[in-house]
Amino acid sequence: MHAQFKTLCTFSLALSLTACSTINLNPFNSGTKESSRVPANAISYICEGNKQFYVRMLNNGNEAWLIYPDHEVSLSKAAASNRYTSGAIALVINGDETTLNDGEKIAYTACKAQSKK
């Protein structure tokens, strides 16, 4: 009886862990990797080199949700500025001069907000 209980518990734990891997805790991500769809309530930016990202403003403009095709990052607004950061990532929204620096890996320059269709 004890061995059957142990086997049942092990199976239940494995099943639970598998189920957890499919849970999406991000309220803005539908779980799909579809990059052609514009996220709801987001502004599309096209930059030099045809690089693209999206930004959704939250909390009365005090937070920017940066949406890449493959992941998303929350950026906090620096005090009394138009700069949003998460530490390594810095987004500066300054009219037609929007720039995004994602650490040393990615630099998005000459970014233009696209009009909503």
C-alpha positions, 0 to 999 in steps of 0.5 A: 500500500505504501509503495502505491501511495508513493508512486501515486504522489510521484505521478501527481507531482510530475503531472502538476509540474508539467501543468505549471509550465503552461501557465502564463502569468503575464496578462499582456501575452496571449502565449503565442509567438505571433509577431505580426499581430500588434498588441492591444493598446500598444504603440508600434515603433519602427527604428533604423534598420527596420527594427521594431518594438511596441510600448504599452503605457501603464499607471498614468505614464509611470510605467512602460511595458516594452514588448519585443516579438519574443519577450516583454519587460516592465520599465519604470519611469525615472523621476521627472523625465521621459526616460524609462528603465529596468536597469540594463534597458533604457527607453527614452521617448522624446517625440520623434527622437525615441531611442531604446538601448537594451544593454550592450546587445541592442541599440534602437535609434531613430525610432518613430511611433506608427499611427494607429490603424 
